[in-house]
Amino acid sequence: MYTITDHTVQLLDNAEALSSIRPASERLFKILDLHDTLSDLIPLINDLFHSESSDFLRTRAINQIIPKLTDKANEIRLKFANDLDYETSPMVHASVLCYEHPSVSRVARNCSGRQS
């Protein structure tokens, strides 16, 4: 169990570090992939770490890291949209198609539905 805990802590540490990086458009899909992966792992984390002594892992993943990743993805998405507004090249405006990516839409919905 200690090995699983150590690896889970390492995963959460890496996810938290990634949520603290400078926003850049090229990082959006990496953030979204990590957000989706961690969200998909929540049921497994709940099953593996159901004791009171490991409650900190569940709390950290659900209440701290996933919201941070959501916020960072939204921050990057907004920065990207602002960058597009100031770009004059017609080729760049074609990249607005990335908003059709399902992960972007899902995080955008999550951000708009969250209460601060």
N, C-alpha and C positions, 0 to 999 in steps of 0.2 A: 504494500500500500504506500510505503514511503517513496518508492520509485515513481509511482503514478502521481503522487502529490508533488514531488519535485518537478516533474515534467509539466504538470498543469501550472504550477507557479511560474515556470520558465515561459510557457506559452502566454500566460496572462501578463507577465512582465514585458514580453516582446510586443504584445498587442497594445499595452499602455504606452510604451515608448513610441510606437508608430502613431498613436493618436496624438502625440505631442510634437510631431515634426512640423516644419514650416509647410504651409499649404502650397501645393504645386499641382497643376492640372494632370501631369503625367503620373501622379500617385493615386489618383482617384480610384481606379479599378483595383489596385492593390488593397487600399483601405476597404473598399466594398467587398472584395473576396474574403478578407479577414473578418469583417463584420458578419458576413453570411456564414462562414465556417464556424465562428464562435457561437453565433445564434443557433446553428444546427447542433452544436455540442452541448447546449444547455441541458437537454433531457439526460444526456449521459453524465454530465457533471452532477446533476441532481441525484442520479442513481448511485454514482460512485461515492459521492461525498455527502451522505445523508446524516452523518453524526453531528452532534453539536460542536465537536472539536474542529470540524472541517467546514463549519458554516461560513467562515471568512472567505473561502474559495467561491462558494455560490454567490455570496453577497458581492464580492469584488467583481466577478464576471458579469452578473446580471445588473447590478445597480451602479457600477462605476465604469467598467471598461466598455461594454456595449454602448452605453450612452455617449461616452467620449468618442468612440469610433463614429457613431451617428453624427455627432456634432462636427467632427473633423471632415467627414464626407460632405456634409452640407456646406461647411465653410469653403471647401475646395470647389464644390459645384457653383457656389455663388461667385467665387473669385474667377472661375472659368467664364461664367456668364458675363461678368463685368469686363474681363479681358476681351471677350468677343465684341462687346459694345464699342470698345475703343479701337478695335482692329479695322483697318480700312481695306485690307486685301480681300477680294471676293473668294479666294480659295479657302481662307480660314473659316468663312461663314458656312461652308459645307460641313465642317466638323461639328456643327450643332446637332448632327444626327446622333451623336453619342448620347444625347438625352433620351433616346429611345431604348437604351439598355435597361433591362428590367430591374437591375440592382439600383440604378440611379433613381428610377421612379419609386421603388420601394423605400429607399432611404429618405427621399424627398417627402413621401407621405408620412413616414415615421417622424420626421422633423417637424412637419406642420401639425401633427397631432399631439406632440409632447407639450406638457406644461412645464414652464421653467420655474 
